[in-house]
Amino acid sequence: MHLIFSIIALLFIGHGVHMHLCLWSPMQRGDFDISTPGAHPCYRKIGPCGNINSSSSSPRTSLVAGSKYNVEFQQNLNHYYTNFPGA
């Protein structure tokens, strides 16, 4: 019961979260720009993926269930320093 409550709570909390993030790995759909703080390609409020549909020509990353995978991203608004991005 506690697990179900935790999952439901996370779904409600996570639903309202919006961030300025650009994904490096796996590469995000569409444009990628971390040259300026708050760049538009890093802020996509409409889901999924900023309302950018996937296509057969898009790069894809296949993941194996149970395996570990590093996700690399750049926060691109607050805590953004041009000389030290990611610091």
C-alpha positions as protocol buffer text, in pm:
chain_id: "A"
residue {
  index: 1
  type: MET
  ca { x: 0 y: 0 z: 0 }
}
residue {
  index: 2
  type: HIS
  ca { x: 284 y: 237 z: 86 }
}
residue {
  index: 3
  type: LEU
  ca { x: 445 y: 172 z: -254 }
}
residue {
  index: 4
  type: ILE
  ca { x: 123 y: 252 z: -439 }
}
residue {
  index: 5
  type: PHE
  ca { x: 82 y: 577 z: -245 }
}
residue {
  index: 6
  type: SER
  ca { x: 443 y: 675 z: -323 }
}
residue {
  index: 7
  type: ILE
  ca { x: 397 y: 609 z: -694 }
}
residue {
  index: 8
  type: ILE
  ca { x: 74 y: 810 z: -706 }
}
residue {
  index: 9
  type: ALA
  ca { x: 236 y: 1098 z: -516 }
}
residue {
  index: 10
  type: LEU
  ca { x: 532 y: 1104 z: -757 }
}
residue {
  index: 11
  type: LEU
  ca { x: 298 y: 1107 z: -1056 }
}
residue {
  index: 12
  type: PHE
  ca { x: 110 y: 1409 z: -922 }
}
residue {
  index: 13
  type: ILE
  ca { x: 428 y: 1595 z: -828 }
}
residue {
  index: 14
  type: GLY
  ca { x: 610 y: 1515 z: -1152 }
}
residue {
  index: 15
  type: HIS
  ca { x: 315 y: 1612 z: -1370 }
}
residue {
  index: 16
  type: GLY
  ca { x: 354 y: 1981 z: -1291 }
}
residue {
  index: 17
  type: VAL
  ca { x: 733 y: 2004 z: -1327 }
}
residue {
  index: 18
  type: HIS
  ca { x: 879 y: 2205 z: -1615 }
}
residue {
  index: 19
  type: MET
  ca { x: 1253 y: 2260 z: -1660 }
}
residue {
  index: 20
  type: HIS
  ca { x: 1503 y: 2412 z: -1899 }
}
residue {
  index: 21
  type: LEU
  ca { x: 1705 y: 2102 z: -1986 }
}
residue {
  index: 22
  type: CYS
  ca { x: 1885 y: 1989 z: -2298 }
}
residue {
  index: 23
  type: LEU
  ca { x: 1956 y: 1617 z: -2324 }
}
residue {
  index: 24
  type: TRP
  ca { x: 2295 y: 1510 z: -2459 }
}
residue {
  index: 25
  type: SER
  ca { x: 2263 y: 1139 z: -2409 }
}
residue {
  index: 26
  type: PRO
  ca { x: 2028 y: 1011 z: -2530 }
}
residue {
  index: 27
  type: MET
  ca { x: 2009 y: 1301 z: -2776 }
}
residue {
  index: 28
  type: GLN
  ca { x: 1682 y: 1493 z: -2754 }
}
residue {
  index: 29
  type: ARG
  ca { x: 1445 y: 1531 z: -3046 }
}
residue {
  index: 30
  type: GLY
  ca { x: 1466 y: 1845 z: -3254 }
}
residue {
  index: 31
  type: ASP
  ca { x: 1710 y: 2132 z: -3207 }
}
residue {
  index: 32
  type: PHE
  ca { x: 1982 y: 2143 z: -2942 }
}
residue {
  index: 33
  type: ASP
  ca { x: 2126 y: 2472 z: -2815 }
}
residue {
  index: 34
  type: ILE
  ca { x: 2310 y: 2545 z: -2491 }
}
residue {
  index: 35
  type: SER
  ca { x: 2490 y: 2856 z: -2618 }
}
residue {
  index: 36
  type: THR
  ca { x: 2260 y: 3097 z: -2431 }
}
residue {
  index: 37
  type: PRO
  ca { x: 2079 y: 3067 z: -2097 }
}
residue {
  index: 38
  type: GLY
  ca { x: 1713 y: 2970 z: -2138 }
}
residue {
  index: 39
  type: ALA
  ca { x: 1746 y: 2874 z: -2506 }
}
residue {
  index: 40
  type: HIS
  ca { x: 1409 y: 2775 z: -2652 }
}
residue {
  index: 41
  type: PRO
  ca { x: 1508 y: 2422 z: -2765 }
}
residue {
  index: 42
  type: CYS
  ca { x: 1575 y: 2339 z: -2399 }
}
residue {
  index: 43
  type: TYR
  ca { x: 1228 y: 2440 z: -2276 }
}
residue {
  index: 44
  type: ARG
  ca { x: 947 y: 2229 z: -2415 }
}
residue {
  index: 45
  type: LYS
  ca { x: 634 y: 2252 z: -2204 }
}
residue {
  index: 46
  type: ILE
  ca { x: 407 y: 2048 z: -2429 }
}
residue {
  index: 47
  type: GLY
  ca { x: 448 y: 1673 z: -2395 }
}
residue {
  index: 48
  type: PRO
  ca { x: 569 y: 1445 z: -2520 }
}
residue {
  index: 49
  type: CYS
  ca { x: 908 y: 1588 z: -2613 }
}
residue {
  index: 50
  type: GLY
  ca { x: 782 y: 1939 z: -2681 }
}
residue {
  index: 51
  type: ASN
  ca { x: 521 y: 1808 z: -2922 }
}
residue {
  index: 52
  type: ILE
  ca { x: 799 y: 1697 z: -3161 }
}
residue {
  index: 53
  type: ASN
  ca { x: 695 y: 1366 z: -3312 }
}
residue {
  index: 54
  type: SER
  ca { x: 949 y: 1094 z: -3359 }
}
residue {
  index: 55
  type: SER
  ca { x: 1011 y: 970 z: -3710 }
}
residue {
  index: 56
  type: SER
  ca { x: 1203 y: 688 z: -3868 }
}
residue {
  index: 57
  type: SER
  ca { x: 1485 y: 931 z: -3950 }
}
residue {
  index: 58
  type: SER
  ca { x: 1527 y: 1043 z: -3586 }
}
residue {
  index: 59
  type: PRO
  ca { x: 1823 y: 909 z: -3391 }
}
residue {
  index: 60
  type: ARG
  ca { x: 1708 y: 642 z: -3150 }
}
residue {
  index: 61
  type: THR
  ca { x: 1856 y: 485 z: -2842 }
}
residue {
  index: 62
  type: SER
  ca { x: 1767 y: 129 z: -2753 }
}
residue {
  index: 63
  type: LEU
  ca { x: 1785 y: 36 z: -2386 }
}
residue {
  index: 64
  type: VAL
  ca { x: 1791 y: -313 z: -2239 }
}
residue {
  index: 65
  type: ALA
  ca { x: 1562 y: -374 z: -1941 }
}
residue {
  index: 66
  type: GLY
  ca { x: 1758 y: -412 z: -1618 }
}
residue {
  index: 67
  type: SER
  ca { x: 2076 y: -256 z: -1755 }
}
residue {
  index: 68
  type: LYS
  ca { x: 2234 y: 68 z: -1635 }
}
residue {
  index: 69
  type: TYR
  ca { x: 2237 y: 374 z: -1861 }
}
residue {
  index: 70
  type: ASN
  ca { x: 2378 y: 720 z: -1800 }
}
residue {
  index: 71
  type: VAL
  ca { x: 2154 y: 1012 z: -1890 }
}
residue {
  index: 72
  type: GLU
  ca { x: 2347 y: 1332 z: -1955 }
}
residue {
  index: 73
  type: PHE
  ca { x: 2176 y: 1671 z: -1961 }
}
residue {
  index: 74
  type: GLN
  ca { x: 2249 y: 2041 z: -1928 }
}
residue {
  index: 75
  type: GLN
  ca { x: 2030 y: 2263 z: -1713 }
}
residue {
  index: 76
  type: ASN
  ca { x: 1999 y: 2576 z: -1922 }
}
residue {
  index: 77
  type: LEU
  ca { x: 1850 y: 2855 z: -1714 }
}
residue {
  index: 78
  type: ASN
  ca { x: 1934 y: 2909 z: -1349 }
}
residue {
  index: 79
  type: HIS
  ca { x: 2274 y: 2776 z: -1238 }
}
residue {
  index: 80
  type: TYR
  ca { x: 2400 y: 2834 z: -1594 }
}
residue {
  index: 81
  type: TYR
  ca { x: 2746 y: 2981 z: -1639 }
}
residue {
  index: 82
  type: THR
  ca { x: 2869 y: 3031 z: -1996 }
}
residue {
  index: 83
  type: ASN
  ca { x: 3235 y: 2973 z: -1903 }
}
residue {
  index: 84
  type: PHE
  ca { x: 3151 y: 2664 z: -1695 }
}
residue {
  index: 85
  type: PRO
  ca { x: 2829 y: 2506 z: -1827 }
}
residue {
  index: 86
  type: GLY
  ca { x: 2704 y: 2244 z: -1586 }
}
residue {
  index: 87
  type: ALA
  ca { x: 2895 y: 2386 z: -1288 }
}
